[in-house]
Amino acid sequence: MPTFSYRALQSNGTMAEGVLEAPGRPDALRQMETLGLRPVNLSEKAGTASKNGSAAPKSPGKATFKFEAKKVSAKALENFTRLLSSLLAAGVPLSRALVILYKESTAPVIAAKWKEIHDSVVDGMSLADAMAKSPDTFPRVYVAMVEAGEAGGFLDVVLAQIADFQSREKELKSKVLTAMIYPCILLFLALVVLTVLLVFFIPKFQKVFASVHGSLPLITQLIIGMSTLLRSYGIFVLGGVVAITLLTRAWFTSQKGKRIWEGFVLKAPLVGPLVSQFAMARFCRMLGTLLGAGVPLVHGLNVARKSIGNQILVDAVSQSIERVQQGGRLGQSLANCGLFPGSIVEMISVAEESGRLDTELVRLANVTEVDLDRHLKTAVAFAEPLMLFLIAGFIGVIFVGMLLPIFSLQDYIK
């Protein structure tokens, strides 16, 4: 009879490891459930055989569901995380909880993804490793937190914390997107107005200027040249814009280009402080959440730094983590990374000494998000008149460029 090695949570929350014999994986899972164990990892030992001496029959291969056209939405992932946490907290075994989730899902894509996770777990893979196979659905930070929860025996607590973090993250991103809607609309309208002027308005003036013998002002020549280029070679201009956009996007996704752009963003006068505040809020909330769930400090720091987003800041925080690993205090180690102001570092140091680091980090994240929301509103209030000024400036330059030759037409006629 096949022999299975397992790692599971006992009723008191401690981790247990052992072996058992069962005809197959479903029977092994039922035995663990009878013993009051919540399976975390179950794998069949190599070389085990059935009673007649033949090799144990392998379970039939499971179909792999892949849907490239659609992805699991952030809302569906949050619901999955929260429901899985509730089921585990209620004592439901992990494999059964995953079965419940994929059977209750109404969307075929989502059901297939949860079934894929279930099949991997039943085949002996840990939940974190099963999720790591789908990086488009489960971010690296998500997988790292699940891994920490599995290792520490508090998976349900960590999943609940992840769901709360996802909810707050979605709310914060929604505020950023809402703040950017109006400036983006203004930019789009500016491009439309400029295109209409260059394609339909300028040619009417060009016929008048063609009958006048004399040199046109430089600004008028440039505007007429842009109009001619856009009307005669519009398709090629559009193709060039698309090609440049694709090349720029490829450069931004490369390691070198991403670092250069992130460094430029951090140094930008208005955007840089907002990006730093957003990264600091994510880091503090993630680390506070992990520490509150019982994750060790160094492990929590390694997970939290992945949530920052900006690679330059990630590298700076990584150096601080090395100082903590060498025995340094967290507050002093974070002082030189460039992400935390002196007042924040002092608060972290005091909280570290008083033993309430987790609650203080979450409080700092809340305060930072409120401050970030206020700064976003200020930035948007500044961006709106700036966009209007740029639109008026572009249109004004075109009108001035077209009117300058008209003012001198009388001299040409004489």
N, C-alpha and C positions, 0 to 999 in steps of 0.2 A: 504494500500500500504506500502511496506517495507520502513523503514527509515534508511538512511546510514549516518554515521558520517565520516567526511573527514578531512585530513590535506593536504594542497597543497600550492604551490608557486604561488604568484600573479605575474603579469607582471612587477611590480617594484622590484621583488626579495624578498619581505617580505613573511613571512609564515602566512597563513590564516587557520582557523579552523571553522567548521560549520556542519550543518546537511541538508540533502535534501531527498525528497521522489522520488522514481523511481520504476518501475516494477521489475527491476533487475540491476545487477552490470554494464552490458554494457550500459544500459540507464543512470545510474548514472554517468558513465565516460563521456558519451556524453554531459550530462548537464554541467559537470565541464569544458569540453573543450569549450562549448558555452560561459561560464562565463569567459573564459580566464585564467583558473586555470590549473596548472600542478600538477597532483595528486602525492602525496608522500605516503599517507596511506588512504585506503578506507575500512571501515568495516561496516557490517550490525548490527544494534542494536538488541540485544536479545529481544524477545517477540513481535516484530512487526508483524502485520497480514495483510492479504489482505482485500479487500473491503467486501467480504462475511463473514468475521470474522474468517476464517480458517487461519492457520499458513501460512506464506509466503513460497512458494515452494522453496526448496533448489536447487541450481544448481547441475547438475549431477556431480558425482565425476569424477575427471580427472585422467587419467592413469598416474602412476608414472613411469618414465623411469629411469632405473638403468643399467648401463653398467660397470660391475666390471673389465672387461678385458682391457678396454682402458680408458685413462684419457684425459682430455682437455689439449692440449699442451700449453706451455708458450706463444708461438707466437699467438695462437688462442685467448688466454685470453687477450693479449695486443691489438689485433685487435678489440675484443669485447669492451674493455674499451674505446679505442679511438673513435670508431664509436658511442658508446652510448653517450659519451661526446659531440660529434659533433651534434648528433640529438637533445639532450636536449638543447644545446646552440642555436640551430635553432628554438626552441619553440615547438618541437614535444613532446606531452605528454609521460610520462614514459611508460605506458602500450603499446601505439602504437609503440614507439621506440623498445621495446622488441619484439613485433610482427614482425617488419621489420627485426630485427637481426636474429631471428630464422628461418624466411622464406627464407632469403637470404643465410643462411648457407648451404653449399653443403655436409658437412660431417654429417651423421646421428647421431653420438654420440654428436657432438657439438650442432646440432640443438635441440636434445632432452634435453640437459642441459639448453640451453637458454629458451626453452619452459617451462621447469620445473620452472625456475626463474620467467617467465612471469605469469604462473598459480598461483604461490604463491603470487605475488604482486596483481593480480586481486582479489584474495581471501581475501585481506585486510592486508596482511603482508607487512612490510617495506622492502625496497630493501636490506638493510643490513641483516635483519633477514632471508630473503630468501636465500641470499648468504651464510650465516652462516650454513645453512643446508648441504652445500657441502664443507666441509673443505679441501677435496682433490683438489678441483678446486680453491677455493678462500682462500688464506692464512689469518691468523688472522689480520695481519697488513692491508691487503686490506679491509677486512670487517670493521675494526675500522675506517679507513679513509672514507669509504662510509657512515658509521653512523654519523661521524662528519659533512660530507657534507650535509646529509639530515637534521640534526638538525640545521645547520646554514643557510640553504637555498641556498647553492652554490654547488649543487651536480655535475653540469656539469664541474665546475672549478676543483673540487677535482678529478674527473675522468680523466681529461686531465693531471693533475699532476701525478696521479697514472700511466698513460700510459708512461709518460716521465721517471718516476722513474723505471718502469719495463724495459724500453729500456736500460737505463744506467746500471741497475743491470745485465741484460743479457750480456751486453758488458764486464762488469768487470769479471763476472764469466767465460766468454769465454776466457779471457786472462789468468785466473788462470788455467783452464783446458788445454789450449794450452801449457802453461809452464810446466805442469806435464806429458805431453804425452811422451816425450823422456826419462825421468827417469823411467817411468813405463815400457816402452819397454825394457830398459836395465835390469830392475829387472826381467822381464819375461824371457829374454834370459839367464840371470844368472841361474835361476831355471831350465830351459831346459838343459843347459850345465851340471849342477851338476847332474841332473837325468841321463843323458846319460852316464856320467863318472861312476856313481855308479852302474848302471845296466849293462852296456856293456863293460866298460873298465877295471874296477877293477877285475872281475872274471878271466880274462886272467892272471893277475899277481897272483891271489890267487892259481892257479894250480901250478905255479912255487914255491911259498912259501910253499905249502903243502909237497913238496918233500925235503924240507930243515929241518933238525933237529936243532932246536935252537929257542930261544925266539925272537919274533918280537918286534920292537919298539912300544911303547904305542900308538903313533899317527897312526901307520900302523894297529894295532889291532882295533882301533876305526873306521878307515875308512872301513876296511873289515867287521866289525860288522854292520855298517850302510848299506853297500852294500848287505849283507846277509839278513838283515831285510827288505830292500826294495824289493828284488827279491822274497823272500819267503812269505812275508806277505804284499805285495803291496796293495792288496784290503783293508785289515784291516787298514793299515796306511792311505790310502785315506779316508776311513770311519771315522777314528779318526780325521783327519784334518777337514773334513766336520762338524763333531759333535762339535769340538772345535770352529770352525768358527761360527756356529749357537749359541752356548752358549755365545761366546764373543759378538756377535751382540745383543743378548738378554740383556746381562749385560750393553752394551753401551746405549741401549734404556731405561733402567731403570733410575729413578731419581738419585739414589746414584751413579751408574756407570757413568752416563753422567756428573755429577758434578766432579767426580774424574778425568775423562779424560779431561774435559775442563780446570780444574785447572792445570793438567800436561802440556797441550798444551800451556797455557799462560806462563808457566815457562820455556818452551823449548827455548834454546838460539837463534835459527834462525827462528823458526816457530811462537813463541809467539808474537814478535813485528808485524809480518805480520797480524796475526789474530786480534790484537788490532787495527791496522790501518784500516783493512777492516771493523770492527765493528764501529769505529769512523766515517768513511766515510758514512756508511749507516745511522747512527744516525743523523749526521749533515744534510745530504741531506733530510731525511725524515722530520725532525723537521723544516728545512728551507722551505720545500715545503708546509707543513701544515700551518705554520705561514703566508706564502705568500698568501695562499688561505683564510685566515681570521679565522683559528681555534684558539681558546684561547690557551695560553701558557701551562697551566697545562694539558688540554686535549691533546694538541699536544705532550707533553712530555710522557704521558701515552701511546700514540700510537707509538711514535718513539722508545721507549725502547723495544717494542716487535720486532723491526726489527734488533736488535743487534745480536741475535742468541745465543751467549754464555750466559748461565744462571748466571754464576758468575758475569759477567759484568752487566747483567740485574738487579741483586740484588743490585749491587753497585750504579747504576743509579737510582734505585727506592728510595734509601735513599736520594739521591740528590733531587728527586722530592718532597719528604716529606718536605725538607727544603724550597723549593720554595712555597709549599702550606702554610707553616707557615709564609710566608712573606719575605723570603730571596731572594737575587738576583740569577739569573741563573748562572752567572760566578763563584761566590763564592761557590754556592752549588755544582757545578761540579768539584771543585778543588780537593776534597778528594776522588773521586770515583775511581781513578786509571786508568781511560780510556783516559783522556785528559792531554797532556803535559802542562807545565806552560805557554808556549807561546800561545798555543791555548786558554787556559782559559783566558788569558789577552785580546786576540782579541775578544772573546765572551763578556767579560765584557765591553770593549770599545764600541762594536757594540750595546750592550744592552742600554748603556747610551745615545748613539746618535740616537737610534730609527731605526736602520737598521739591526736588528738581523737576519731577514729572508734572506736578500741578502748576509750577511756575512757568515751565516751557509752554504749556497749553494756554495759560493766561497771557503770556507774551505774544503768542500767535493770535489770540483774539484781539488784543490791543493793536497789534501791527496791521491786522486786516481792516480794522475800523479806520486806522490812519491811512492805509492804502486806498480805501474807498474814498476818503476825503480828498486825497491827492489826485486820484483819478478824475474826480469831478472838476477839480481845479484845472487839470491838464486839458480836459475836454472843453471847459469854458474858455481856455486860451486857444485851443486848436480851432474852434469854430470861426472866430474873427480872423484868425491867420489864414484859414482856407478861403474865406470870402475875400480877403485882401489879395491873395495870390490870383484868384479868379479874375477879380477886377483889374489887377495888374496886367495879366496876360491879354485880356480883351482890350484894355486901354492902350497897350503897346501896339496892337494891331490897328486900332482906329487911328492913333497918332501917325503910324507909319503910312496909312492910306491917305490921311488928310494933308500931310506935309506937301506932297507934290501938287495937290489941288490949290493950296495957297499960293503956289508959284506959277500956276498956269497962265495968269495974266502977263507975267514977264515973258513967258515963252511965246504967247500970241503976239505981243509987241515986237 
